[in-house]
Amino acid sequence: MADGSARLSGPDVPGDVVELRVHGVSGASPDQVLDLRQITQVAGDRSGGFYRQRPRSTDTGAHGVTLEAYRWGDLPSGTVARTLALVLLLPFMLVNVAIWMRPADPRSEAVVRSLCRVLALTLTALYVLAISGVALDLVGWTCTASPRCLAGRSWLSWLGGQPVGLRLAVLALLPVAAIGLVWRFSNRPGRAFAAFRAPDRDVSDLPLGAIGQWDAEPLVGRLRSIHVAAAFATLDLTLLLARAATGATATTIGLAVATAVVLAACVGLLCTPPLIDRGATDRRLDRITSALRTVAIVLTAVVMVHALASSQPWSQERGLPGYDTTLAGVFVAQTTLLAALGVVLLWRRDRGRGVTSMFGLGALFIAATGISVAVAYSAELVYRAADFLDRDLPTGEGITTGPPPAYTWAIFGFLRAVALTLVVAGLLVLVSRRARHRAAAAIVAHDYPDPPAEAVPRLRQVRDAIARARFTEKLVPLAVAYGCFAGLGTATTTIGLLGQFPSDVVERFAGLPADAVTFGIAVGSWAIAAIILGLIVGGLFAYRTVPFRRHVGVLWDLGTFWPRAAHPFAPPCYSERAVPELTRRITYLVGRGDAVLLTGHSHGSVLLAATVLQLPPHVGNRVALLTHGSPLRRLYARLFPAYVDDAALREIGQRVGWRWVNLWRDTDPVGGWIFSAHRSSVPDATGDPADAVDRRQRDPRDVVTPLSDSVPPPIEGHWPGESDEPFARAVRELVRRLRERTGPPP
């Protein structure tokens, strides 16, 4: 897009300054980024306004600067199918992000990587168990054995009366197909071309400087082989436990041992980061993981044949034997791993600067959230399938006994976590409201001294906007609360091992009626279904409606910015293409004699930060940086302290010779200051060049309706400000500094 976007700006004469604009999460079109619309609004607002035809556009921006846009919005969510995949693969994405949220202490890196990767492996096992619960337990074991369930279902009735082994072997093809589906989807490359690589000697040695610089596919390929092997081994274990319920034969025991060896090998490989993280040139581990995957596939075929051909009688239990135990075992493993991750993060937390963001437990909270969402997805799938199979049957005569107790506890835990988090959110809003409004009132009084009486309603709107924007800081304890509640919800699922249901336990120890608890769980199940449907509808709207994507796209763009280092089934990483592509374009422009002014809004500033760290020194000497609405300090430094910290931000400034201006507004809930929160529009005159980076914009420009208009100036908030005077003034300053450095155009 970079090469193509240059053609939008008309004649392209080398030797001057090129302003390369990178948009944020809105997925803006090139003409919006370049502000090249044919008409412009001169008064009014979005509901009713006045427009004029713009003066004839030229090929340049301010002071003869050539405008160019890089559009990356379709990389994380370009099609409906991919957008929906982001919704369905949300748990995988969240656990994958957790591995990047480790503390800044490098001593914790190996352990955190190992724990996050094993947690990701349990999600793959849970994915297989959920589909197996529908295909093998509900359909293959229970429904096909009941004439009442098969009545009216011609697509399933052909399995009625068949031997149990045949039914299970045939229906095991559904989990096999599901494994093949995510395997095929994860094989899609993260980039569409062989990306440019900057010379290693010129790239920053900071962790953020490596984003997109290496070829992540070898690691993803190894993780993919391990997860596919573990997925097939999970299916094998489900079938073998059912087969062994009436007495294990030597063949069953031998196959079970082989399955356990495969699972142990998968976990062992994930717990050796120095081995699995080897570079692309070391292909020995690739052959090992591929061989492990092949062994698991062959083993699955043998297990299915064994289930089909075994002459030993099958158990007469109501549900699939061993399934409940396997499921509860996965929940126990997840609880244990989350506890271990919490201990490691607390032990290695940076205590030198007091309490760090999210108490140093960011990776734990996001991993617990991912586990919670995955458990909710799995439980809802099994619950809805059970309801479907029980349709049209008299009350009390359903052919299923309902999902396993562990799934009931999972829904109960998810419902409890959401409800408690909503309560905490309400309390946070109430408790912080006075302080936020007090701070907002002080800012309004500073920005608009001695306002006229008619401006009072507008001042109130501005104060409320600033107070809402400041609630972003309160999202950190809210995330901590949900992570804790979600982790406890996962822990309580282990009670399913005892065969107890939440209604019985709550009635016994809390005195609440069991029917009320059962009703609450049913409501929670439908609430989960509504949430999943809402996410799908939201994904469709995010694809079709740009304003809606601006609000919901933050999660997708933040999650898919980071490469797949924990879960290979997570959505592909777009920074693996965007960062090298920007690096290549900037290097080309400088190589032909141009100076380059990089302007990045919102998440575009994060892409540019990673890009600047990969520019060779001779290129950085001819580059300036303008960021606006940037979440670098406000969000990324808090969530990813090992990658975005003061050292990384200062090296970015040094690489561009401190030709860096950051514009921020108090009404912006996402962006903010980077080095200094000073509120003067003129930078502080200190010896530290970082103090001159941040420039605060008053928002709105005024609270009084001008004579030429019918409404006061709008509150911009996080909206990009390429048409604002502060933006144009910053562009003129940086262009002047670039020309002073590089000389006038020829």
N, C-alpha and C positions, 0 to 999 in steps of 0.2 A: 504494500500500500504506500510505503514511503516513496518509491520511485514513481508510482502513478500519481500520488498527490502532488508531486512537484509540478506535474504538467497542468495542474489546476491553476497555477499562479501566473501563467503566461510566459513571456520571455524569461529565460533563465540565464542570466549573465554572471559568470564566475567572478570572484574577486571582491565581493561585497559581503553583507551580513544576511544570513538566512535565518528567519525566525521559524523554528520547527515546533509546532504546537501539538501536544499530546493531551487528549481529553481524559475525563474521569470515567466513572462507572455508568454514565448515562448512555453510552453507545452512540454518541452524537454522529451525525453525518458530516462529511468533509466540509460542506458549505456552512454548516453551523459552527464548526471549529474555527474556520477561517473568517467567519462573520461576513460572508459574501452574499447575503440575501438581497434580492432585487428591491424589496420594499423594507421599510423600517417604521416602527411605531414611534410617533413623536409626542403622543399624549394619551392619557387614559390608562387602563390596565388590561388584563387578559379577558375580562368580561365585556368590556366596551372600550374601544380605543380609536385613535386617529393614526392614519398611516400615510406615508408619502413614498414616492419612488425615490430610491437612493440616487445620488449623483453617479454618473457613469463610473463603474469600477475600473480601477487600474490594476496592474499586476503587482503592485507593491503595497506595503503597509506604511507604518510611520517612518518618515525620513528615508524613503526609498528602500526599506527592508523588504526582501522577498519573503512572502508568506508561504509556508508549507505545513501540511497537516499529516500526522500519522494516526490512522484509525485502527484500533485494535479491539473494538467493542464486540465483534463477532467471534473473536478467538475463544472466549470462555463460553459463549452461548449462541452460536450462530444459527442453529436450526431448532425446530420444534422438538425433534427427537432428542437432540443433545440437551436441550433445556429440561425436558422431562427426565432424562437420565440423571441430571444433576440433582433433581428432587429424590429420585429413587436411590441414588448412591450417596445421599447426604451423610449417613453414618460413616461410610468409608472415608468420605472427604474430611469429616471432623476428626477422626482418629489420625488421619494422615497429617492434618495441621498440627496436632498435638506434639508430634516429634520435633517440630520447628519452634515450639514455645518453651524449650528447655531453658534453665537459668544460664546466665552468662558464664558461670564457673565452668571451664572446660573439663574439669575432673568428673563432672556428672554426665558428660555427653554419651559415653559408651553405654552406661547403665540405662539411661533414659531411652536411648535408641533401642536397646534390646527389649525393654519392658513395653514400649509403645508398639514395637513390631509383633511381639507375642500377643498383645491385646488386639491388634489388627487381625491376627490369625484366628482369634476366638470369634471375631465378627464373621469371618468366612465360614467357620464351623456352624455358627448360629444360623447363617443364611441357608446352609444345606439342611440343617435340622428342621427349620421352619417349613421348607418345601417337602422334606421327607415326612414331617408330621401330617401334612395334607395328603400327600400321595400314598404313603405306606401305612400310616396309622389310621387316619380317618377313612380313606377310600379303600386301600388294598386290604387292610385287616378287618375293618368294621363294616363298612357299607356293602362291599361285595359279598359279605357273608350273610346279609339280611335281604330277603326278598322284598320286604316293605321299602327298603331304601332303593333297591334297583327298579322298583315299579315306576314306569314312565320315563326311565332314563335309558333309552336305547343305546346311547353312546357308551354306556357303562355295563349294561345288562349282559353283554357277551362274556364278561368275566365271572358272572354268577355261576356257582357250582363248580368252578375250576379249583384245582388243588391250591393250597395256600402258597406254596413255593412258586407256582406259575404266576399267581396274582402279584406277589411281591416282586418277582423278577421283571415282569412287564412294567409295572408301575414305577419301578426304580429307574426306568428310562427317563421319567420326568425330572428327578434331581440331576441326572446325568446331562439332560438337555439344558437345565438351568446353569449348571457349571460351565457347559460349553458356551452359553450365551455371554456370561460375564467374561469368560476367557477370550472370546472373540472380540468383545467390545474393548477390553483393556489392551488388545493388540494394536489398536489404532495409535499411530504415532502422535506425539505431542507437538510436532512441528511439521510443516508442509514442505520443507525444503532443507537442504544441507546448509545449516546456519553458519554464518561467519564466526570465526573464533579469533579473538584478540590474542597477541603473543603473550605467553604466560609471564614473561619477565616484566610486562607492562601492566599487568592486572593487579589490583589491590589484593593483599593477602588477608583482608578482613572477610569474615564469612559472607556478608551481604554481597561482596564483589564476586562471589562464585556463582550467584544465582544466574542460571542460563548459560554459564560459561563452559560447563562440562556437558558431556553427553550422558544424560541420565538413563538412556535406554538399557545399557547393560545391567544396571542395578534393578530397574523395573522388570527386566526379563527374568532375572534371578528370583526376585520376589514373586513374580507371576507363576513361575514353575513351582515354587514352594507352596504357594496358596492353592494352586490346582491340585497338587499332590495331597495336601491336607484336606481339601474338599472331598476328594474321592475316598480318602481314608476314613473321613467322618461317615460317609454313606456306607462304607464297608462295615464299620463298627456297628452302625444301626442294624444292618441286616444280620450280622453275626450274633449280636446279643439276642435278637429275636429267635435265631436258629438254636441257640444254646439254652433256651429257657427250659426245655425238657431233658436236658442232659447233653453236655458237650462231647462230641466225638473227637478223635485225634485230628481229623481234618479241620474241624471247626477251631480247635485250639491252635493248630499250626497257622491257620489264616489269621486268627486274632493276634497271635504273636507278631506275624509279619506286618499287620496293620499298626500295631503299637510301635514297631521299629520305624515305620514310615513317619508316624506322627512325632516320635522322639527325634528323628533326624531333622524334620522340619523345624521343630523348636530349637534344636541345637544349632542349626545354621543361622537362625535369626538372632541367637544370643552371642554371635561372634562377629560384631561389626567390623573389626579389622579385616576379616576374611571376606565377608559379603560385600563390603564397600570398596573392594579393589577396583582399579581402573579398568577401562574398556579393553586395554591390551592384554589383560590377564584372562584368558578364556578357559582356564582349567575349571574354575568354579561353575562356569556356565554349563560345561559338560556334566558336572556332578549334579546340579539341580535339574537339568533336563533328564538325566538318567533316573533321578528320584521321581520325577513326574511320570515318566514312562512306566516305571515299576508300579506306581500307584494305579495307573490306568489298567495295566494288565491284571493287577490284583483285584480290581473291581470286577473285571470280566470273570475272573475265576470265582469270586464270591457269589456273583449272580448265578453262575452255572451251578455252584454248590447248593445255593438255595433252591434252585429249580430241580436238581436231580437227587437231592438227599431223600432217602426213604424213611428217615426217622420222623415220627409224628410230631406235629406242631402243638404248641401250648393252646389251651382253651381260654386264656385270659381275655378279658373284655377289650383291653387296649393292647397295642403292640408291645410285647415284652421288652424291657430294657430301655425303652424310649424315654420314659420319665427320668430314669436314673442318668442317662447320657445328657439330657437337657439340663438337669439340675447340676450335673458335674461341670458343664460349661459355665453356668452362672457362678458356681463356687470358684472356678479358675479366674473369671473376670473380677470377682470381688477381691480375691487374693492379690491379683496383679495390680489392681487399683490401690490397694493398701500399701503394697511394696513401692509403687511409684510415688505415693504421697510421702512415705518415709524418706526415700532418696531425695526428693525435691526439698523437703524441709531440712534435711541434713546438709545439703549443698547450697542452701539459700544464701544469697549475698547479705551478710549481716553488717557489713561495713557502712552501708548507707541507710540503716534502719529497716523498716518494713518496706519491702519492695512491692511493686504492683501485683495485685492478686496474691499477696503473701508468698510469692515465689512458686505458687501452685497452679499456674496457668495451664501447663500441660495436663495436670490431673483433672482440672475442671472441664476442659474441652474434651478430654478422653472419656470422662464419665458421662458427659452430655451425648457424645457419639454412641456410647454403649446403651444409654437410656433410650435414645431414638431407635436404635437397632432392635432392642428388646420390644419396644412398642410396635414397631413394624411387624416383627415376627409374630408376636402374640395376636395382633389384629388379623393377620393373614389366616392363622389357624382358627381364630374365633369366627371369622366371617365364613370360612369354609364349613365349619361345624354347623352354623346356622343354615347355610344353604342345603346341606345334606339332611337336616332335620325338618325341612319345609313340608307343609301339608300333612304332618303327622300329628295325631292327637297329643295334647299336653301330657307329659309324663311318659310318652311312648316313643320318644326320640331314640334313634338307633345309636347315637353317640353318647358317651358319658360326659362329653364336654372336653375341652382342652386339658392338658395336664395341670396339676396344681401350680407348677412353676410358672406357667403362662398366666394363670390367674393372679398370682403374686406379682408378676411383672406389670400387668395392667394396673393393679392396685398401687404399686410403687410409683408408676409413671403419673397416675392421677394424683397421688399424694404429693409428688414433687412439684407438679404444675400448680396445684392449689396452694401449697405453702409458698411457692415463689411469687404467686400473684398477691398473696397476703403481704409478703415482705416488700414487694414493689409498691403496694399501696401505702405501707408504712413509710417507705423511703420518700415517696412523693410528699406525704404529709410532713414528715420530720424535716426534710430538706427545703421545703417550700419557702419558709421564712428567710433562711439564709440566702437562697438563690435569688429571691425577689429583692432582698436588701442589697446584694451585690449588683443586681441588674439596675436597681434604682440609682445607685451611686454612679454607674457607668452612664446612664441616661442623663443624670444631672451634669456630669462632666462634658458630655458631648453636645448637649443642647441647653446652655445656660440662658436664663431669662426667656423662656418660650412664651409666646402669646397664649391667651386663654383658650382660643379655639384649637390649639394643638394638644390639649390635655388628653382627649381620646386616643390620638395617634401615639402620644408618649406612652400611654398604657399598653398599646399594642407592641411597641418596641420593647418595653420592659418585659412583657410576657414572652416575647420571642427570645430575648437574651436568657431569661430564666429557664426556658425549655431547653435551649442549647447547652446550658451548664449542667443539665441532668445527665449528660454523657458520662461525666466523672462518676456518677452514682451507679452506672451500669456495671462497674467493676465489682462492688460488693453484691450486686444482684446476680452476676454471673457466679460469684463464689457461693452464694446461697443455693442457686439451682444445682451447681456441681455437687455440693454436699448432699442435697436432697436426692439427686439422681443416684449418687453413689450408695446412699443408704437404701434406696429402692432396689438397686441391683443386689445389695447384700441380703435383703429380706426375701428375695426369690429363692435363696437356698433353703428356706423353710419348707419348700416343696418336697425336699428329700424325705421329710417326715410324713408326707401324704396329707398334710393339713391344708385346709383352704382358709383364706383371709376371714371369711364370715364366721367360721368356727372359732378362730383365735381371737378375733376382736370381741365376739360375744362373751367368750370365756374370761378375758382379762380386762376388757373395757366396759362390758355391760351393755353394749349397743346391740339392738336386735340383728340377728343374722340376715333376715330378709332385707333390712335397710342397707346393710353392707353389700349384699348381692346386687341390689338395685343400683347402688352407687358404682359398682364395678361394671355393670351393664351400660350405665350412662357413660362411664369412662371409656369403654370400648367404642361406643358410637362417637364419642368426642375425638378419639384417636383417628377413626375413619374420616371424620369431618376435617381434622387437621391435615391428613394426607391428601384428601380431595382438595382442600384449600391450597396446599403447596403445589399440586398439579395445575390447578386453575391459575394460581399466581405465576407459575412458570410459563404458562401459555400467554398470559397478559404481559409478562416481562419480555417475551419474545416479540409480541405484536405491538406493544405500547411503550414508546420510549420513556415518557414521564413515569410510568409504573416501574420500568426497569431501573430508573434512577434510585428508587427507594429500596427495592428488593435485591438489586444487583450487587450491593455491598457484600453480602454474604458469599455469593458465588465468586466474585472477583477476588476477595480476600482469600477464600479457600483454594481456588485454582491458581493463585499466583505462585504457590509453593510447589516445588517438584514432588513427584510421588516417591517418597522415601520410606514410608511405613506400609501403605496398603496399595498394591498394584491395581486394584479395581476402582480406585478413586478416579474422578474425572481428570483428563490430561491437563498438564500444566502449560498455560499459555506464555508464561515468562520465558520458557525455553526457546520460544520463537521471537517474542517481542523484544527482549533485551538484546540478543545478538543482532537482530534486524536493525534496531535503532543504532547500535554500535557501528554496524557496517555503513549505514547511511551517513552518520556524522563523520566517520573517518573519510568517506569518499568526498563529502563536501569540503572538509578542511584540506584534503589532499589536492583538490583542484584550485585552492586559493581562497575559499570562502571562510569567513568567521560564522559561527553558529550560535544563535540565541535559543536555548531550550526553554520552552514554557510548558509547564505541566500543571493541570488542574486535578485536584483530588488524588485518585489512585494513579493518575498519569505522573504525578510527582514521585511516586514510589518507583515506577518503572524508570524514570529518569535518574533517580538516585542510584539504582543498581547499575544503570548504563554508564554514568559518569565514573564509577569505580572501575570500569573495564576499559576506559579510554586511555590510550598511551599518552605519556606526558606531552609530546609535541602536539597532540590533538587537543588535550585539555587546555593548553595555553591559548587556544583560539576559540574557546567555548565560554559562554555565560549561562546562568541558570536563573529562571524566574518561576517560582512556585506560588500557587494560590489555592486556598482550600486544602492545604496539604495535611494528611493525617500522620506524617512521619513521626513527630514527637508525641502527639496526643494519643494515638492508637498503637502504632507499630512499635514504638519504643517501650510501651507498656506490655504489649502482648508478646513481642518477640525480642526480649532483651539481649539474647545472644547474637542477634543480627543487626539490630538498629539500636545503637547506643551513642553516647556523646563522641566516642572515638570515631565511629563510622561517619557521623554527621560532619565532624570537623575535617575528616579526610576528603569528603565530598567538596567542602568549601575550599580546601587547599588545592585540590585538583583543577578547580576552575579559577584559581587565583583570587578567591573570595569575591568573584563577580557573581554574586548571588543575592537575590532579593526574594523575600517570602512575604506575600500579602495575606492577611488574615482578618477575620471579622468576629466580633463577639456574638453575633447572631448565628454563627455557623456551628451546627452540632457535630460536625465531623472534623473539619480542619482547625488549625490553630497555629500558635507560634512554635518556632523550632528551637531557638537559642535563648530568646529573651521575651518576657511578657510586657515590656514597656509599651505604654499606650500613646506615646507621641508619634505623630506621622513623620517626624524627623529622627533619624537614627542617632543613638547616643554617641557622643564623641569620646570614646575610650580607646585604650591601646589594643583591645581585643577586637579583631575584625569580625568575629562572630556576632558582636553586639550590633553591627550595622546591617544584619541580614533581614531582621523582622520589621515589617512596616504594617501597622494596624490601619485598617480602613474603617471609617465611621459608616455605620449602616443603620438606617438609610441615610442618603445624603442630607436630607432635611425632613422635618416633620410638618412643615407648612406647605400647603398647596401653592405652587407657583402660579403667577398670573396667566401663563400660557397653557395651563393644564386644568383638569377638573378633579384630579385626585393627587394626593401627596406622593412623593417618590416611593417606589416599592421597597420592601424589606428583602434583600437579596439572599441572606442566609448562606447556603452552600452553593448557590448558583454561580457558574463561572462568570468572570467579570472582564472579558476581553474588550468590551465596549466602554468600560468605565475609565474615567480620567486617571485615577491612581494607577491602573494597569498601563495605560499609555505613557504616563510619566515614568514608570519603572522601566518600560521598554526603551524610552529615549535615553535614560541614564545608562542602562547596560549597553546599548548600542554605542553610545559615546565612549564608554570605557573599553569596549572591544576595539573600536577604531583607533583609540589612543594606543592600544597595545599592538595592533596589527598594521596600522597605517591606513590611509584613505584608499578607497577603491581606485583601480587603475582607470 
